[in-house]
Amino acid sequence: IYRLITHEWVPQVDVELTKEEKAGLPGKRWKPGTPFPKDFIPCYDPGTLEMLGPDMPADTADQVRVKIERARIAQKKWAKSSFKQRRLLIKTIQRFVLENQDTICKVSARDSGKPLVDAAFGEVIVTLEKCKWLIKEGEKWLKPEKRSSGLMMFYKNARVEYHPVGVMGAIVPWNYPFHNVFNPLLANVFAGNALVVKVSEYASWSSLYYGRAIKACLAAVGAPEDLVQIVHGYGEAGNALVTGGTDKVVFVGSTGVGRAVMKAAADTLTPVVLELGGKDPFIVLEDASLSQCVPMALRGAFQSCGQNCAGAERFYVHEKIHDEFVKRVMKAANQLRQGWALSPGVDCGAMCMPNQAAYVQSLVDDAVAKGAVVECGGAIDKDAPGQFYPPTVLTNVTHAMKIMKEEVFGPVLSIVKIRSDDEAVALANECDFGLGSNVFGSRRRALKVGAQLNAGMTTINDFCATYMAQSLPFGGVKESGFDRFAGIEGLRGCCNVKSVVVDGIPGIRTDIPPPLQYPVQHCAFPFCKALCHMFFGLNILENARGLFMLVSAMMIPTPKVLLKGGKTD
Ligand SMILES: NC(=O)c1ccc[n+]([C@@H]2O[C@H](COP(=O)([O-])OP(=O)(O)OC[C@H]3O[C@@H](n4cnc5c(N)ncnc54)[C@H](O)[C@@H]3O)[C@@H](O)[C@H]2O)c1
């Protein structure tokens, strides 16, 4: 009742699709194989190849720099905002998301090819969870934090302060066009930053609607309108974001481009966070509950047609339950319906990138040539109207196949039979990537296996649940990148982490002891040695010895000092 009465008023933001956005370009279709023009970005639905709107102009490097400058001016104002104001902005966004789930998901579905349920999982639910976490805990983690000041400075207060870095750049991929923008946005505006976010050339159309929504939310709470800037374009625009004056950059994308971003950042010493590819293992131990883990395995492989950085790409299943696991997987896999993301009842949608289906096919063909068995799917339907790859299950898979090494980013559930927990650990770690990992089995055993996995995240008896706990950092090791977004670490990563020391006891301050003041006395060095024993001696006797040495040092008379050139003082 108290919460109801004191409930803060939160602005309602209504943003509709325009008539043109709803209509698209009737009769106009994308011709497969057409190269993207240099200055424009074509926008089409990967499930139907229908054009969603006119080609969008790609930002040049100069235009990106102008956006960064606008964001910088806005950030100077926003840095002065209170946490209360920032919370109101997050709540406004939360309300907008809650009340516009339909449009948010439909727009994402049309731009990226994923069905509405997949969009609900990957776009909306995680974004709402992030809003909720920031509202509840954000301020707590950005408040100055007391630290110990050490024995020698017992009279001081030491603390860490979290100041906004300024203008954050984010370069994001196409797989979750809504969440990939709102994820860095929420953390950065809460930390007091401006954000310049470059969306992918393969999912730019949706950012028109999402961008209007952002502007409306900013306006509704009186935040500077230029606080969030969206950049459209190709690699050149991404490069300009790294070298064009941002204070830090979060790059989310492939490992190859991540390397290029890091090289570019070296010139300007722009700090970078790299969130790169993944090839997550999904380990099923012999005492796992199949009724729980099979539906998760299917979601792990087929959510958004496998186009997830933390998608399950390598299934290691114990030989004792392997056949039953495959049988249950196949029962569901055979019933999956693939089609246009907005057709009712569709389980699997389209591939967002034009060449991705052919790439997945090449990995499947290599696996089959080396002995893998196709249980279902495995071949592109040439008559399908869009960019589809069928949900595929492979058994008899081994590490000799490319499909166990390269990131698939497609709907393939590849199963390897294992004989022991140790074998599962060894195979899971035999990979260049190390983003997430999932283990199913009895709690103790699964935890033991999980602890040995070389990855940034491990979920026990669930799939990718670490991302639903928005207090946790997200990121990987090895070729999956470094540093973290999300969680306390990600939020503090939006900040200049500043150390501060100040006197803590009234009347006590630091005065340099006379023997150490310039010009130093002859006893200065023995005095320092004595201080070390006094403060850092390993026991109380050594501390007492230090005190004695200190008194003795101060009694050493100052002799004549030999100066440069042989003269004496
Ligand atoms: N670890 C994570 O958090 C995470 C999340 C989602 C996706 N991903 C990864 O993203 C990849 C799929 O996305 P993608 O195909 O869009 O990746 P990508 O690396 O091709 O592109 C990512 C972004 O970088 C931009 N870009 C391209 N060249 C650039 C350059 N030279 N300088 C700066 N920016 C440049 C692109 O325009 C795009 O916006 C997969 O490898 C996937 O695992 C990682």
The ligand as an SDF file (V2000), in Angstrom:
LIG
                    3D

 44 48  0  0  0  0  0  0  0  0999 V2000
   29.9630  -11.3550  -27.0540 N   0  0  0  0  0  0  0  0  0  0  0  0
   28.8440  -10.6840  -27.2480 C   0  0  0  0  0  0  0  0  0  0  0  0
   28.3320  -10.0550  -26.3610 O   0  0  0  0  0  0  0  0  0  0  0  0
   28.1680  -10.7280  -28.6030 C   0  0  0  0  0  0  0  0  0  0  0  0
   26.8090  -10.3970  -28.7070 C   0  0  0  0  0  0  0  0  0  0  0  0
   26.1950  -10.4730  -29.9660 C   0  0  0  0  0  0  0  0  0  0  0  0
   26.9270  -10.8540  -31.0860 C   0  0  0  0  0  0  0  0  0  0  0  0
   28.2460  -11.1490  -30.9490 N   0  0  0  0  0  0  0  0  0  0  0  0
   29.0340  -11.5690  -32.1180 C   0  0  0  0  0  0  0  0  0  0  0  0
   28.7560  -10.7640  -33.2440 O   0  0  0  0  0  0  0  0  0  0  0  0
   28.9820  -11.4920  -34.4270 C   0  0  0  0  0  0  0  0  0  0  0  0
   27.8270  -11.3290  -35.3830 C   0  0  0  0  0  0  0  0  0  0  0  0
   27.5890   -9.9750  -35.6210 O   0  0  0  0  0  0  0  0  0  0  0  0
   28.1040   -9.2090  -36.9290 P   0  0  0  0  0  0  0  0  0  0  0  0
   28.1440  -10.1500  -38.0610 O   0  0  0  0  0  0  0  0  0  0  0  0
   27.2880   -7.9750  -37.0620 O   0  0  0  0  0  0  0  0  0  0  0  0
   29.5870   -8.8290  -36.5040 O   0  0  0  0  0  0  0  0  0  0  0  0
   30.6210   -7.8800  -37.2680 P   0  0  0  0  0  0  0  0  0  0  0  0
   31.8750   -7.9540  -36.4640 O   0  0  0  0  0  0  0  0  0  0  0  0
   30.6930   -8.1650  -38.7050 O   0  0  0  0  0  0  0  0  0  0  0  0
   29.9790   -6.4090  -37.1160 O   0  0  0  0  0  0  0  0  0  0  0  0
   29.7190   -5.8290  -35.8790 C   0  0  0  0  0  0  0  0  0  0  0  0
   29.6600   -4.3130  -36.0440 C   0  0  0  0  0  0  0  0  0  0  0  0
   30.9710   -3.8280  -36.3730 O   0  0  0  0  0  0  0  0  0  0  0  0
   30.8830   -2.9350  -37.4700 C   0  0  0  0  0  0  0  0  0  0  0  0
   32.1640   -2.9160  -38.1880 N   0  0  0  0  0  0  0  0  0  0  0  0
   32.5360   -3.6160  -39.2940 C   0  0  0  0  0  0  0  0  0  0  0  0
   33.8150   -3.3260  -39.6200 N   0  0  0  0  0  0  0  0  0  0  0  0
   34.2620   -2.4250  -38.7110 C   0  0  0  0  0  0  0  0  0  0  0  0
   35.5030   -1.7470  -38.4970 C   0  0  0  0  0  0  0  0  0  0  0  0
   36.5670   -1.9310  -39.2960 N   0  0  0  0  0  0  0  0  0  0  0  0
   35.6110   -0.8820  -37.4590 N   0  0  0  0  0  0  0  0  0  0  0  0
   34.5710   -0.6950  -36.6080 C   0  0  0  0  0  0  0  0  0  0  0  0
   33.3680   -1.3120  -36.7730 N   0  0  0  0  0  0  0  0  0  0  0  0
   33.2120   -2.1640  -37.7910 C   0  0  0  0  0  0  0  0  0  0  0  0
   29.7090   -3.4630  -38.2670 C   0  0  0  0  0  0  0  0  0  0  0  0
   29.2190   -2.4940  -39.1550 O   0  0  0  0  0  0  0  0  0  0  0  0
   28.7290   -3.8420  -37.1560 C   0  0  0  0  0  0  0  0  0  0  0  0
   28.0120   -2.7170  -36.6900 O   0  0  0  0  0  0  0  0  0  0  0  0
   29.1470  -12.9320  -34.0060 C   0  0  0  0  0  0  0  0  0  0  0  0
   30.5100  -13.2770  -34.0250 O   0  0  0  0  0  0  0  0  0  0  0  0
   28.6260  -12.9280  -32.5750 C   0  0  0  0  0  0  0  0  0  0  0  0
   29.1250  -13.9430  -31.7690 O   0  0  0  0  0  0  0  0  0  0  0  0
   28.8810  -11.0840  -29.7320 C   0  0  0  0  0  0  0  0  0  0  0  0
  1  2  1  0
  2  3  2  0
  2  4  1  0
  4  5  1  0
  4 44  2  0
  5  6  2  0
  6  7  1  0
  7  8  2  0
  8  9  1  0
  8 44  1  0
  9 10  1  0
  9 42  1  0
 10 11  1  0
 11 12  1  0
 11 40  1  0
 12 13  1  0
 13 14  1  0
 14 15  2  0
 14 16  1  0
 14 17  1  0
 17 18  1  0
 18 19  2  0
 18 20  1  0
 18 21  1  0
 21 22  1  0
 22 23  1  0
 23 24  1  0
 23 38  1  0
 24 25  1  0
 25 26  1  0
 25 36  1  0
 26 27  1  0
 26 35  1  0
 27 28  2  0
 28 29  1  0
 29 30  1  0
 29 35  2  0
 30 31  1  0
 30 32  2  0
 32 33  1  0
 33 34  2  0
 34 35  1  0
 36 37  1  0
 36 38  1  0
 38 39  1  0
 40 41  1  0
 40 42  1  0
 42 43  1  0
M  CHG  2   8   1  16  -1
M  END
$$$$
